[in-house]
C-alpha cells in the first residue's frame, strides 16, 4: 500500500520531520544520548501516514478530525 493512497493532504509540508531526522542523525553521530522532544501541530483535517525509513512495515497513521467530526469510537485506544 502506498502512503500517497492514504495521505489525504497532498500539499503536506514534511519539512519539520526532515529537520528532526537531520537533528537526530547529528545526535547519533556524536553519541549524544540526551532525550529529545518533538511536537507538531497538524493544521488541516485528514489522514497522515508515516513509516520508519528502515522498515516500511512499521507505520503510524494520524487522523486529524475537522470541526464537528468525531471518532467513531472515542473510548477506543488505537
C-alpha positions, 0 to 999 in steps of 0.5 A, a space after each residue: 500500500 502506498 502512503 500517497 493512497 492514504 495521505 489525504 493532504 497532498 500539499 503536506 509540508 514534511 519539512 519539520 520531520 526532515 529537520 528532526 531526522 537531520 537533528 537526530 542523525 547529528 545526535 547519533 553521530 556524536 553519541 549524544 544520548 540526551 532525550 529529545 522532544 518533538 511536537 507538531 501541530 497538524 493544521 488541516 483535517 485528514 489522514 497522515 501516514 508515516 513509516 520508519 525509513 528502515 522498515 516500511 512495515 512499521 507505520 503510524 497513521 494520524 487522523 486529524 478530525 475537522 470541526 464537528 467530526 468525531 471518532 467513531 469510537 472515542 473510548 477506543 485506544 488505537 
